[in-house]
Amino acid sequence: MTGAKRYLGLISALVLAGCVTVPSGPSVMVLPGTSKSFDAFQADNFACQQYAQATLGLGAPPGQPVVDQSAANSAVAATIIGAAVGAGIGAVTGQAGAGAAIGAGTGLLFGSAGAANAAGYSNYGTQRRYDNAYVQCMYAKGNQVPVRAGYRNG
C-alpha cells in the first residue's frame, strides 16, 4: 500500500472537519443600553453568549467551537457503502480488491461533498437560532438590539 493511500482517510477527515463549524459567537451587532457602562455591557455579552450556547445544547465556553460529528459520520458511511458496492462490482470482473478501493474512494469523495453541503445548511440554521437567543437575552438585559424595518402605512 502506498503512502498516499495509507493517509487518504486521515487527510479526508481533516479536510472535512475544517468544513464543519458551529457558532462561536453572535453574528449580529448589539449596542450598550442607555446609561450602561462598557464593563456592564461586556458582562451582559458574556452571559448572553453562554445562554445562547446553552439554548442550543452546545457545551463549549464562548469562543470555543464545537465539532459536529454528523458530517464525518456521513462521510464514513458513504465510504463503507462505496467499498461494499465496489467490491461487489469488482468481484464480478475478478478484481474485488481494486473495486473495493475505487468504491471506497468514490464513496468518500461523494459522501464528503454531500455531508459538507448538509452541514453548511445545518450550520446556517444553528447560527440563526444562536443569534435569536443571544438577541433576546441582550434585549432583556436592557441593551440595544437590531430591529428589522417594516413598511409604514401612509
KAUR-V945389 format. One record per pair of residues at least 24 apart in sequence whose C-alpha atoms are under 10 Angstrom apart, sorted by sequence separation. I is the first residue (numbers start at 1). J is the second residue. D is the distance in Angstrom with one decimal. If there is no record, write none. Layout:
# KAUR-V945389
i=I j=J d=D
i=I j=J d=D
This chain:
# KAUR-V945389
i=25 j=49 d=6.8
i=79 j=103 d=7.5
i=80 j=104 d=6.4
i=82 j=106 d=6.5
i=83 j=107 d=7.2
i=24 j=49 d=8.8
i=25 j=50 d=9.6
i=78 j=103 d=9.5
i=79 j=104 d=4.7
i=80 j=105 d=9.7
i=81 j=106 d=9.9
i=82 j=107 d=4.4
i=83 j=108 d=9.2
i=26 j=52 d=8.9
i=78 j=104 d=7.9
i=79 j=105 d=6.8
i=81 j=107 d=6.8
i=82 j=108 d=7.5
i=25 j=52 d=9.1
i=78 j=105 d=9.5
i=79 j=106 d=7.5
i=80 j=107 d=7.4
i=81 j=108 d=9.3
i=82 j=109 d=9.8
i=25 j=53 d=8.9
i=76 j=104 d=9.5
i=78 j=106 d=8.6
i=79 j=107 d=4.4
i=80 j=108 d=8.3
i=82 j=110 d=9.4
i=23 j=52 d=9.7
i=24 j=53 d=8.7
i=78 j=107 d=4.8
i=79 j=108 d=4.5
i=82 j=111 d=9.1
i=23 j=53 d=8.3
i=77 j=107 d=8.4
i=78 j=108 d=5.9
i=79 j=109 d=8.1
i=81 j=111 d=9.7
i=76 j=107 d=8.6
i=77 j=108 d=8.5
i=78 j=109 d=8.6
i=79 j=110 d=8.8
i=75 j=107 d=7.7
i=76 j=108 d=7.0
i=78 j=110 d=7.5
i=79 j=111 d=7.0
i=23 j=56 d=9.8
i=75 j=108 d=5.7
i=78 j=111 d=4.9
i=79 j=112 d=8.9
i=24 j=58 d=9.9
i=74 j=108 d=9.1
i=75 j=109 d=8.0
i=77 j=111 d=7.7
i=78 j=112 d=8.0
i=23 j=58 d=9.2
i=75 j=110 d=8.1
i=76 j=111 d=7.7
i=77 j=112 d=9.9
i=22 j=58 d=9.0
i=24 j=60 d=8.9
i=26 j=62 d=9.8
i=75 j=111 d=4.6
i=76 j=112 d=8.4
i=78 j=114 d=9.5
i=24 j=61 d=8.7
i=25 j=62 d=6.6
i=26 j=63 d=9.8
i=74 j=111 d=6.3
i=75 j=112 d=4.8
i=78 j=115 d=9.5
i=24 j=62 d=6.1
i=25 j=63 d=6.1
i=73 j=111 d=9.5
i=74 j=112 d=7.2
i=75 j=113 d=8.3
i=23 j=62 d=9.1
i=24 j=63 d=4.7
i=25 j=64 d=8.8
i=72 j=111 d=9.2
i=73 j=112 d=9.5
i=74 j=113 d=9.8
i=75 j=114 d=8.2
i=23 j=63 d=8.4
i=24 j=64 d=5.8
i=25 j=65 d=9.0
i=71 j=111 d=8.8
i=72 j=112 d=7.7
i=74 j=114 d=8.2
i=75 j=115 d=6.5
i=23 j=64 d=8.8
i=24 j=65 d=5.3
i=71 j=112 d=7.4
i=74 j=115 d=5.9
i=75 j=116 d=9.0
i=22 j=64 d=9.4
i=23 j=65 d=6.7
i=24 j=66 d=8.1
i=71 j=113 d=9.4
i=73 j=115 d=8.5
i=74 j=116 d=9.2
i=22 j=65 d=6.1
i=23 j=66 d=8.1
i=71 j=114 d=8.5
i=72 j=115 d=7.4
i=21 j=65 d=6.9
i=22 j=66 d=6.2
i=71 j=115 d=4.7
i=72 j=116 d=8.8
i=74 j=118 d=9.7
i=20 j=65 d=9.7
i=21 j=66 d=7.2
i=22 j=67 d=7.1
i=70 j=115 d=7.8
i=71 j=116 d=6.2
i=20 j=66 d=9.1
i=21 j=67 d=6.5
i=22 j=68 d=7.4
i=70 j=116 d=9.6
i=71 j=117 d=8.9
i=20 j=67 d=6.6
i=21 j=68 d=7.0
i=71 j=118 d=7.5
i=72 j=119 d=9.6
i=19 j=67 d=9.9
i=20 j=68 d=6.3
i=70 j=118 d=9.2
i=71 j=119 d=6.1
i=18 j=67 d=9.4
i=19 j=68 d=10.0
i=20 j=69 d=8.4
i=70 j=119 d=7.6
i=71 j=120 d=9.5
i=17 j=67 d=7.5
i=20 j=70 d=9.2
i=69 j=119 d=9.6
i=17 j=68 d=8.4
i=20 j=71 d=7.2
i=68 j=119 d=8.2
i=17 j=69 d=8.6
i=19 j=71 d=9.0
i=20 j=72 d=8.8
i=17 j=71 d=8.1
i=68 j=122 d=9.9
i=16 j=71 d=7.6
i=17 j=72 d=7.2
i=68 j=123 d=9.3
i=16 j=72 d=6.9
i=13 j=71 d=9.7
i=14 j=72 d=9.6
i=13 j=72 d=7.0
i=16 j=75 d=8.5
i=12 j=72 d=9.6
i=13 j=75 d=8.3
i=12 j=75 d=9.1
i=13 j=76 d=9.0
i=9 j=76 d=9.2
i=9 j=79 d=9.4
i=56 j=126 d=7.7
i=56 j=127 d=9.6
i=56 j=129 d=7.5
i=55 j=129 d=8.6
i=56 j=130 d=6.8
i=55 j=130 d=7.6
i=53 j=129 d=9.7
i=54 j=130 d=9.4
i=52 j=129 d=8.2
i=53 j=130 d=6.8
i=56 j=133 d=8.8
i=52 j=130 d=5.3
i=53 j=131 d=9.8
i=55 j=133 d=7.1
i=51 j=130 d=9.1
i=52 j=131 d=7.4
i=54 j=133 d=9.5
i=55 j=134 d=9.4
i=52 j=132 d=8.1
i=53 j=133 d=8.6
i=49 j=130 d=8.5
i=52 j=133 d=5.1
i=53 j=134 d=8.7
i=49 j=131 d=9.1
i=51 j=133 d=7.4
i=52 j=134 d=5.2
i=51 j=134 d=7.1
i=52 j=135 d=8.9
i=49 j=133 d=8.6
i=50 j=134 d=8.7
i=52 j=136 d=9.2
i=48 j=133 d=7.9
i=49 j=134 d=6.1
i=51 j=136 d=10.0
i=52 j=137 d=8.1
i=48 j=134 d=5.5
i=49 j=135 d=9.6
i=51 j=137 d=7.5
i=47 j=134 d=9.2
i=48 j=135 d=8.1
i=46 j=134 d=10.0
i=48 j=136 d=8.6
i=49 j=137 d=8.7
i=45 j=134 d=8.4
i=48 j=137 d=5.6
i=49 j=138 d=9.3
i=45 j=135 d=9.8
i=47 j=137 d=8.5
i=48 j=138 d=6.3
i=47 j=138 d=8.9
i=48 j=139 d=9.9
i=45 j=137 d=8.9
i=48 j=140 d=9.9
i=19 j=112 d=9.9
i=44 j=137 d=8.4
i=45 j=138 d=7.1
i=48 j=141 d=9.1
i=44 j=138 d=6.7
i=9 j=104 d=9.8
i=13 j=108 d=9.5
i=20 j=115 d=9.3
i=44 j=139 d=9.9
i=5 j=101 d=9.2
i=9 j=105 d=9.0
i=12 j=108 d=7.9
i=16 j=112 d=6.7
i=19 j=115 d=9.6
i=20 j=116 d=7.1
i=44 j=140 d=9.9
i=45 j=141 d=9.6
i=8 j=105 d=8.6
i=12 j=109 d=8.5
i=15 j=112 d=9.2
i=16 j=113 d=8.7
i=19 j=116 d=6.4
i=20 j=117 d=9.8
i=22 j=119 d=9.4
i=41 j=138 d=9.0
i=44 j=141 d=7.0
i=18 j=116 d=9.7
i=19 j=117 d=9.2
i=20 j=118 d=9.9
i=21 j=119 d=8.1
i=22 j=120 d=9.4
i=44 j=142 d=9.3
i=45 j=143 d=9.6
i=9 j=108 d=8.3
i=13 j=112 d=8.7
i=16 j=115 d=8.6
i=17 j=116 d=9.1
i=20 j=119 d=6.3
i=21 j=120 d=8.0
i=44 j=143 d=8.6
i=5 j=105 d=9.5
i=8 j=108 d=9.6
i=12 j=112 d=8.1
i=16 j=116 d=7.0
i=19 j=119 d=8.0
i=20 j=120 d=7.3
i=22 j=122 d=9.0
i=23 j=123 d=7.7
i=27 j=127 d=7.8
i=28 j=128 d=9.8
i=41 j=141 d=9.1
i=19 j=120 d=7.9
i=21 j=122 d=9.6
i=22 j=123 d=5.8
i=23 j=124 d=9.1
i=26 j=127 d=7.7
i=27 j=128 d=8.6
i=40 j=141 d=9.9
i=41 j=142 d=9.4
i=20 j=122 d=9.7
i=21 j=123 d=6.7
i=22 j=124 d=8.6
i=25 j=127 d=8.7
i=26 j=128 d=9.1
i=29 j=131 d=9.9
i=41 j=143 d=7.7
i=20 j=123 d=8.0
i=21 j=124 d=9.6
i=22 j=125 d=9.9
i=23 j=126 d=7.2
i=24 j=127 d=9.0
i=27 j=130 d=9.0
i=28 j=131 d=6.7
i=22 j=126 d=7.0
i=23 j=127 d=5.5
i=26 j=130 d=7.0
i=27 j=131 d=6.6
i=28 j=132 d=9.3
i=30 j=134 d=9.4
i=21 j=126 d=9.8
i=22 j=127 d=7.1
i=23 j=128 d=9.2
i=25 j=130 d=8.2
i=26 j=131 d=5.5
i=30 j=135 d=7.6
i=33 j=138 d=9.3
i=21 j=127 d=9.7
i=23 j=129 d=9.7
i=24 j=130 d=9.4
i=25 j=131 d=8.4
i=26 j=132 d=9.1
i=28 j=134 d=8.9
i=29 j=135 d=9.0
i=32 j=138 d=9.1
i=33 j=139 d=8.8
i=36 j=142 d=8.5
i=23 j=130 d=7.1
i=26 j=133 d=9.6
i=27 j=134 d=9.7
i=28 j=135 d=7.9
i=31 j=138 d=9.1
i=32 j=139 d=9.9
i=35 j=142 d=9.9
i=36 j=143 d=8.1
i=22 j=130 d=9.5
i=23 j=131 d=8.9
i=26 j=134 d=7.0
i=30 j=138 d=7.5
i=31 j=139 d=9.9
i=33 j=141 d=8.5
i=34 j=142 d=8.0
i=35 j=143 d=9.9
i=25 j=134 d=9.1
i=26 j=135 d=8.6
i=30 j=139 d=8.8
i=32 j=141 d=9.7
i=33 j=142 d=5.5
i=34 j=143 d=7.6
i=32 j=142 d=7.9
i=33 j=143 d=3.9
i=34 j=144 d=8.1
i=31 j=142 d=9.8
i=32 j=143 d=4.9
i=33 j=144 d=5.3
i=31 j=143 d=6.1
i=32 j=144 d=6.0
i=33 j=145 d=8.9
i=30 j=143 d=7.0
i=31 j=144 d=5.0
i=32 j=145 d=8.8
i=30 j=144 d=5.8
i=31 j=145 d=6.5
i=29 j=144 d=9.1
i=30 j=145 d=4.9
i=31 j=146 d=8.7
i=29 j=145 d=7.1
i=30 j=146 d=6.7
i=28 j=145 d=8.5
i=29 j=146 d=7.0
i=28 j=146 d=7.6
